[in-house]
Amino acid sequence: MAHIPETGSPQLPEGPGPEAAGAGGASPLGLSLAVLAILALVAALYLARAFLVPLLLGILTSYALRPIVDGMQLLRIPRAIGAALVLAVLVGGASWVAFAVSDDFTAMIETLPEAARKVRHDLNAARTGAPTALQNMQEAANEIQAAAADAGAKPGARVVTARATEPTAWLRDYAVAQSALLFAIVGQTPIVLLLAYFLLASGDHFRRKLVQLVGPSLTRKKEALRILGEIDTQVQRYLLAMLVTNALIGLATWLAFRALGLEHAGVWGVAAAVLHFVPYLGPAIVAVAAGVTGFLQFGALLQGLAVAGVALLIAGLIGMAFMTWLQGRFARVNAAVLFIGLLFFGWMWGVAGLLLGGPLVAIAKVILDRVESLKPAGELLGD
């Protein structure tokens, strides 16, 4: 009997497997997981701000002071002693500057209530004339609200018009909230200084530990060392650019206000230099406060606007144009990306986020440029 070979079942063409789907593009499930991971990261950063803000401030302080401590170590000074001396000089210098301008600062603060009363008096005097467009719109809105309340009320019921809230309540609440946040940041200064001291005194201890975490591969260790070295360089350059820019802004503000005849020009110079560490918000506060002070001192709105305009001009030319050029040369970060990063961290952490946003964007740029799979994102952040 002849043997009949088995033909078996016909083979169907295989469809694209998971590898092919992954090569063709991200799956909806993977994209959803990535979005959820980003949202979870943002939520974690927001909820842990009380821990992360002083931690990052301490790390940035150690980055800024590391070259000085390294130089002292070359002079045979132990790192623990050198770090203590550097921090002591920093705290002492800041305390001396604060003590030197304390009298002028107190005198300037005492004039603020009088300035507010004068501004309010002039605004009330301006309202006695013809109503402005804003007043007409507000009155029309009140009439529409009253008509809607009349239409919705039951027949015979008495309509009670809600009393208008105080128009300046939001300003008072915002000032109180920001003052509380500022005092909270100042209260964290001892923690920041203590953390910076430990990081400076330890030297390369944490860097060696981080390199060991990447695994036994020598190539990975070398790449991790290059990334950490690049982060050190970029952060130090960013902080150096901020320091030089703020010093120039303080000097220019002092000279300009002194030429305009504004009282306490030195205090305004120190305030402009310090507040410019908080991008955009700090110069705006200086301009508004200086404009109100100039209006009170000179008694003319035009001169007050001139003082505010000079403050904004200095902040714009030096703080934005010069610093953007300097940061572009140092950190190679696109100015628009840097601005978006400042908005994001400012929304998440407030004033501290505006202070930390720039260095964090520079650090992210370094990491994205060094990791092969993330280089397209690094090019997106680049200038």
Secondary structure by P-SEA (a helix, b strand, c coil): cccccccccccccccccaaaaaaacccaaaaaaaaaaaaaaaaaaaaacccaaaaaaaaaaaaaaaaaaaaaaaacccaaaaaaaaaaaaaaaaaaaaaaaaaaaaaaaaaaaaaaaaaaaaaaaaacccccaaaaaaaaaaaaaaaaaaaaccccbbbbcccccccaaaaaaaaaaaaaaaaaaaaaaaaaaaaaaaaaaacaaaaaaaaaaacccaaaaaaaaaaaaaaaaaaaaaaaaaaaaaaaaaaaaaaaaaaacccaaaaaaaaaaaaccccaaaaaaaaaaaaaaaaaaaccaaaaaaaaaaaaaaaaacccaaaaaaaaaaccccaaaaaaaaaaaaaacaaaaaaaaaaaaaaaaaaaaacccaaaaaaaacc
